Amino acid sequence: MAPPLLTIADAGVNLGDRWLLRDADLSLHAGDRLALVGPNGAGKSTLMKLLAGQGEMDEGTLWMSPGAEIAYLPQAPQIPPGMSLRALVTAGMEDAKIGHKADAMLMRMGLDPLRMSDGLSGGETRRVSLARALYTEPDILLLDEPTNHMDLPTIEWMEDMLRQHHGALLVVSHDRAFLRNLGTGIIWLHNSKLRRRDGHFDEFEAWSDGILADEAVVLHKMDRRIASETKWAREGISARRKRNQGRLRELAGMRR
């Protein structure tokens, strides 16, 4: 396998009362088209910002291949006022032919390339930002809910565009059809850890249900042990006090 374009190792993000990420590992390679899934509040958007270089870890490391380009579409993008939409999409690009490609993308999204960026709605702002992300053809493309405010023909066009992307793609989306049509693997953010499974998105539920069932067995056994140790702590702590203090510390660790 070719070396990764981006890697995080032992990553941790602490919110004060809990760890949003802990001991999290992830590598993105060229050709990856991965769905990032997890319940609301699990930290998916936080992870995307971290990968895009817009967040900080409390522990761990982030490495990106030298020279690799990254583009990130957040849920609520911000764009500067006073620029044409064409200029926003092509900013920093020098090829004289690029305007035609930008115009085609914007018009495909129902936007006038000559329109100014002042007064755009939230949905229009997202479409302009998505056009910019697709237009730059980055090595790493991070998309947070890219199908929001999109009609079906535009979503299908975007799917075709993303299938042609040669770099790494990581997507957060509640659009299951979009993920089924596009993804080649899954990153599951669960209990502050990241798990990866390559394969079709429809296989996610069976895979995750198996993991949850195994975790439930482990937790049930630990609950029973905690109950037993708690009973011991209440009934017989006085003898051999030094050894018992160590056992109490172990009980506190199990409870945590």
C-alpha positions as CSV (number, residue, x, y, z in Angstrom):
1,M,0.0,0.0,0.0
2,A,1.2,3.5,-0.8
3,P,2.1,5.7,2.2
4,P,-0.7,7.6,3.8
5,L,-1.6,11.2,2.9
6,L,-2.6,12.1,6.4
7,T,-2.3,10.3,9.8
8,I,-3.4,10.9,13.4
9,A,-2.1,8.8,16.2
10,D,-3.2,8.4,19.8
11,A,-5.3,11.5,19.3
12,G,-7.2,12.9,22.3
13,V,-9.7,15.8,22.6
14,N,-10.8,16.5,26.2
15,L,-14.0,18.6,26.9
16,G,-13.3,18.8,30.6
17,D,-16.0,16.4,31.8
18,R,-15.3,13.7,29.1
19,W,-13.0,12.7,26.3
20,L,-14.5,13.4,22.9
21,L,-11.6,11.5,21.3
22,R,-9.1,9.2,23.1
23,D,-6.3,7.0,21.7
24,A,-7.8,7.6,18.2
25,D,-5.9,6.5,15.2
26,L,-6.7,7.2,11.5
27,S,-4.8,7.1,8.2
28,L,-6.2,8.4,4.9
29,H,-4.8,7.1,1.6
30,A,-5.3,8.0,-2.0
31,G,-8.4,6.3,-3.3
32,D,-10.1,6.1,0.1
33,R,-13.8,7.2,0.0
34,L,-14.8,6.8,3.6
35,A,-18.0,7.6,5.5
36,L,-17.4,9.0,9.0
37,V,-20.4,7.8,11.1
38,G,-21.4,8.1,14.7
39,P,-24.3,9.5,16.8
40,N,-24.9,13.2,17.1
41,G,-22.5,14.7,19.6
42,A,-20.0,12.0,19.2
43,G,-17.4,14.4,17.7
44,K,-17.5,13.9,14.0
45,S,-17.3,17.6,13.1
46,T,-14.6,18.1,15.7
47,L,-12.6,15.3,14.1
48,M,-13.0,16.9,10.7
49,K,-11.8,20.2,11.9
50,L,-8.9,18.6,13.5
51,L,-7.9,16.8,10.3
52,A,-8.3,20.1,8.4
53,G,-5.8,21.8,10.7
54,Q,-8.6,24.0,12.3
55,G,-8.6,22.3,15.7
56,E,-6.2,21.3,18.4
57,M,-5.6,17.9,20.1
58,D,-5.0,17.6,23.9
59,E,-2.7,14.7,23.1
60,G,-1.5,12.7,20.1
61,T,0.1,13.7,16.8
62,L,-1.0,14.7,13.3
63,W,1.1,14.1,10.2
64,M,0.4,15.1,6.6
65,S,2.4,14.2,3.6
66,P,4.7,17.1,2.5
67,G,3.1,19.1,-0.3
68,A,-0.3,17.5,0.1
69,E,-3.3,19.8,-0.5
70,I,-6.4,19.6,1.7
71,A,-9.9,21.1,1.2
72,Y,-12.6,21.2,3.9
73,L,-16.3,21.9,3.7
74,P,-17.6,22.6,7.2
75,Q,-21.3,22.6,8.1
76,A,-21.5,26.4,8.3
77,P,-18.8,27.7,5.8
78,Q,-17.9,31.4,5.8
79,I,-17.0,33.3,2.6
80,P,-15.7,36.8,2.2
81,P,-18.1,39.5,0.8
82,G,-17.5,41.7,-2.3
83,M,-16.2,38.9,-4.6
84,S,-17.8,37.3,-7.6
85,L,-18.6,33.6,-7.2
86,R,-16.2,32.8,-10.0
87,A,-13.4,34.6,-8.2
88,L,-14.2,32.8,-5.0
89,V,-14.0,29.4,-6.6
90,T,-10.8,30.1,-8.6
91,A,-8.9,32.1,-5.9
92,G,-5.2,31.4,-6.0
93,M,-5.3,29.4,-9.3
94,E,-3.3,30.7,-12.2
95,D,-4.4,28.7,-15.3
96,A,-6.2,30.9,-17.8
97,K,-8.7,28.2,-18.7
98,I,-9.9,27.7,-15.1
99,G,-12.8,30.1,-15.4
100,H,-14.7,27.9,-17.8
101,K,-14.5,24.9,-15.4
102,A,-15.5,27.1,-12.4
103,D,-18.5,28.6,-14.4
104,A,-19.7,25.1,-15.3
105,M,-19.6,24.0,-11.7
106,L,-21.4,27.0,-10.4
107,M,-24.1,26.9,-13.1
108,R,-24.5,23.1,-12.4
109,M,-25.3,24.2,-8.8
110,G,-27.8,26.8,-9.9
111,L,-25.5,29.8,-9.3
112,D,-24.5,32.7,-11.5
113,P,-20.7,32.9,-11.7
114,L,-20.9,36.7,-12.0
115,R,-23.1,37.1,-9.0
116,M,-21.4,38.8,-6.0
117,S,-21.0,37.0,-2.7
118,D,-22.9,39.5,-0.7
119,G,-26.3,38.4,0.6
120,L,-26.0,34.7,-0.2
121,S,-28.3,32.4,1.7
122,G,-26.9,29.6,3.9
123,G,-27.6,27.0,1.2
124,E,-26.0,29.1,-1.5
125,T,-22.9,29.7,0.6
126,R,-22.6,25.9,1.0
127,R,-22.9,25.3,-2.7
128,V,-20.2,27.9,-3.5
129,S,-17.9,26.4,-0.8
130,L,-18.5,22.9,-2.2
131,A,-17.7,24.1,-5.7
132,R,-14.4,25.6,-4.5
133,A,-13.5,22.3,-2.7
134,L,-14.3,20.2,-5.8
135,Y,-12.6,22.6,-8.2
136,T,-9.3,22.6,-6.4
137,E,-9.0,18.8,-6.8
138,P,-7.1,18.5,-3.5
139,D,-5.2,15.4,-2.3
140,I,-7.5,15.2,0.8
141,L,-11.1,16.2,0.6
142,L,-13.1,16.5,3.9
143,L,-16.9,17.1,3.4
144,D,-19.3,17.7,6.4
145,E,-22.9,17.1,5.2
146,P,-22.2,18.0,1.5
147,T,-25.8,17.1,0.3
148,N,-27.5,19.7,2.6
149,H,-29.6,22.1,0.4
150,M,-28.9,20.0,-2.7
151,D,-31.6,18.6,-5.1
152,L,-31.3,15.0,-6.3
153,P,-29.8,15.8,-9.8
154,T,-27.1,17.9,-8.2
155,I,-26.4,15.2,-5.6
156,E,-26.0,12.6,-8.4
157,W,-23.7,15.0,-10.3
158,M,-21.6,15.4,-7.2
159,E,-21.4,11.6,-6.7
160,D,-20.0,11.3,-10.2
161,M,-17.5,14.1,-9.5
162,L,-16.3,12.5,-6.3
163,R,-15.9,9.0,-7.8
164,Q,-13.4,10.6,-10.2
165,H,-11.4,12.1,-7.2
166,H,-8.0,10.4,-7.0
167,G,-7.1,11.6,-3.5
168,A,-8.6,10.7,-0.1
169,L,-12.2,11.5,0.7
170,L,-13.8,11.5,4.1
171,V,-17.5,12.4,4.3
172,V,-20.0,13.0,7.1
173,S,-23.6,12.7,5.9
174,H,-27.0,11.7,7.1
175,D,-27.9,10.8,3.4
176,R,-27.6,7.0,3.5
177,A,-28.2,6.7,-0.3
178,F,-25.3,9.1,-0.9
179,L,-23.0,7.0,1.3
180,R,-24.1,3.7,-0.2
181,N,-23.5,5.0,-3.7
182,L,-20.1,6.6,-3.0
183,G,-18.3,5.0,-0.1
184,T,-15.7,2.2,-0.1
185,G,-15.3,2.0,3.7
186,I,-16.5,3.2,7.1
187,I,-14.9,5.1,10.0
188,W,-17.0,4.6,13.1
189,L,-16.6,7.1,15.9
190,H,-17.8,5.2,19.0
191,N,-17.0,5.8,22.7
192,S,-14.2,8.2,21.7
193,K,-12.4,5.6,19.6
194,L,-12.2,5.2,15.8
195,R,-12.8,1.9,14.1
196,R,-12.3,1.3,10.4
197,R,-14.0,-1.2,8.1
198,D,-13.5,-1.4,4.4
199,G,-16.5,-2.5,2.4
200,H,-20.0,-1.4,1.4
201,F,-21.9,1.0,3.7
202,D,-24.9,-1.5,3.9
203,E,-22.6,-3.8,6.0
204,F,-22.2,-1.2,8.7
205,E,-25.1,-2.1,10.9
206,A,-24.3,-5.8,11.1
207,W,-20.7,-5.0,11.8
208,S,-21.4,-2.4,14.5
209,D,-24.2,-4.5,16.1
210,G,-21.6,-7.3,16.6
211,I,-19.2,-4.9,18.3
212,L,-22.0,-3.5,20.5
213,A,-23.1,-7.0,21.5
214,D,-19.5,-8.0,22.5
215,E,-19.2,-4.7,24.5
216,A,-22.5,-5.5,26.3
217,V,-21.2,-8.9,27.4
218,V,-18.0,-7.3,28.8
219,L,-19.9,-4.6,30.6
220,H,-22.3,-7.1,32.1
221,K,-19.4,-9.2,33.5
222,M,-17.8,-6.0,34.9
223,D,-21.1,-4.9,36.5
224,R,-21.3,-8.3,38.2
225,R,-17.7,-8.1,39.4
226,I,-18.3,-4.5,40.7
227,A,-21.3,-5.6,42.6
228,S,-19.3,-8.4,44.2
229,E,-16.4,-6.2,45.1
230,T,-18.8,-3.5,46.5
231,K,-20.4,-6.1,48.8
232,W,-16.9,-7.2,50.0
233,A,-16.0,-3.5,50.6
234,R,-19.1,-3.1,52.8
235,E,-18.7,-6.3,54.8
236,G,-15.0,-7.0,55.4
237,I,-12.6,-4.1,54.9
238,S,-10.9,-4.0,58.3
239,A,-8.6,-7.0,58.2
240,R,-5.3,-6.8,56.3
241,R,-5.9,-3.1,55.6
242,K,-2.9,-2.5,53.3
243,R,-3.9,-5.2,50.8
244,N,-7.5,-4.0,51.1
245,Q,-6.7,-0.5,50.1
246,G,-5.2,-1.7,46.9
247,R,-8.4,-3.7,46.2
248,L,-10.5,-0.6,46.8
249,R,-8.4,1.4,44.3
250,E,-9.0,-1.4,41.8
251,L,-12.7,-1.2,42.5
252,A,-12.7,2.6,41.9
253,G,-10.9,2.0,38.6
254,M,-13.5,-0.5,37.5
255,R,-16.3,1.9,38.3
256,R,-14.7,4.6,36.2
